[in-house]
Amino acid sequence: MKKVKVRLRPIVSKINLPTVLKTAILPGDSIENLFIATQAGEIFYIGNGVIRTFLDIRPQIIKLGGSSGGYDERGLLGLAFHPQFYYNGLFYLHYSAAGTQGPGVLTEHFQPNPCDPKTLTQRWINRETQYDHIDTVEEWVLQAHGQPQKRRTLLNIRRPFLNHNGVNSLNFSPETGKLVLTTGDGGSGYDPFNLSQDIMEIAGKIIEIDVVKNTFINNPAVVTRFNELPVSIQETLTVIAKGVRNIPGISFQRFYNQYIKYVGNVGQDLVESIFSFIHYKPIPVTQLVQSSLMKTEPDQEGFINLGWRGWEGAFPTSILTDCSTTPTLDEKTIAYYNEAVNTSVLRLPPLTSYLHKDSRPDKFGGTALTGVQAYLGNGIPELTGSVVFSDLARHEESRPPVRGVLAYTKVRTDGKLNDFSVIESEYNFGSQSAYYVSLGTNQDQSRLYLGVYGSMKVTDINQGSVFEIVS
């Protein structure tokens, strides 16, 4: 694949960690504004070079970074504008709610042990008391006088751990017109309770929400499973995919009269992966619940399974084994052998993967996938028709200053695994670290935006910048 060089053009700096970057035209306006949502709970927009506050819900966001030494994956995670936002003013938020802090589920660090069945069959019990926090998905409206106001709550989801809640987690599908919610597996590591493969769990799924249906519902109960929801909410939901570990949103690329869907799955210890699919068969949640009541398996033919926790991208999920006789040997053991076998033919193979350790001169060792975006513009001709992705930081650069990475790949006509290529980006960050934390685009996907943060700690405030990626 071609080597591509780009420049980073600064747009805004000294903001909190940017989690969502996307554009919309405000009602009554004619300019497509760039909207920036921060993890702390602010939403800014930029038009004609001026930055303004659109909404500030910081008081409604859970206290970030307290028990985790500053690192956190909660906060304002999703922002999506209704396709008719210009006319109806509707937009949607996903965030971790203030005042919902729980004690967590596990008191010790979890690691599977193939020799200890107890570690392979754990269950999340006492869910109403043993959890970390509650995530909420809400519908808001921009009123005629320009003030946003909450209209209703669509979902309240109890989460077991502080991490793996998804990011850029709300996007509208141009294919179905529905709101797509992407949820992580609930956190910790190695998905201790295998929530991602359990079809009834909300965690570890890609879910479509019909925001037009049953709009009278508000303030639903806090749940973790689909069968805990009232029928009126079940009727608004379909499930597209399972086997998700953690996911930085979903991107759509029009291809003649179809759409290619791109999703990334953040890896555990070995590899980061980008998946693509065109055809899929979603399962209505009412059908899932009915099958459960009848103790039958729902028809999953055509249903998307990314493979986690049995598979980490193209590889069976592994754990490190110390090689006492050969210290230099990097040996790994399959963590969940039976699950890897059972899901081997059911899972979707990735479009491309990149390793956490890679000594090849034209590649890089990754840390965590933070964005996946289709690019259809002509401003960077070498990238037209490709999918661009961002990684938090080069694995080999463990000492400051840290640098994130951009790369790209394309769908092969034969559908097989494709290679990827690093995008070299020109910008002098000086002695400041630059973690690449988010990737966004505009409405026609002709522009790319990159969110950068100077620290891994959300408590280190105002170290964020947003750039446009240009040729």
Summary of the structure (lengths in Angstrom):
residues: 471
radius of gyration: 21.1
end to end distance: 17.3
largest distance: 71.8
contacts: 1628
relative contact order: 0.15
helix: 7%
strand: 39%
